[in-house]
Amino acid sequence: MGATAIHESLGLRVQDYRCELGPGAASFTEIHQGYSIAYVRSGSFGYLAHGRAHELVAGSLLVGH
């Protein structure tokens, strides 16, 4: 997964992540280093949190910590 830094300051870092995995790819654990907000610009992916599964599609927002 490639990331491009868009902005970075003391209290805020903005990065553009590009996921190149396709359907059927092996799942992996993602760990947030702090608070994060993700916006799905295209495609979709599954997300499992606290035992509940979610499908994030284009236009979805994900808030994590």
WOTAHU-V362557 format. One record per backbone hydrogen bond with DSSP energy under -1.0 kcal/mol. NH is the residue of the N-H (numbers start at 1). CO is the residue of the C=O. Records with the same first field share a line. If there is no record, write none. Layout:
# WOTAHU-V362557
NH = CO ; CO
This chain:
# WOTAHU-V362557
2 = 18
4 = 16
6 = 14
7 = 14
9 = 12
14 = 7
16 = 4
18 = 2
25 = 22
36 = 64
38 = 62
40 = 60
45 = 56
47 = 54
49 = 52
52 = 49
54 = 47
56 = 45
59 = 40
60 = 57
62 = 38
64 = 36
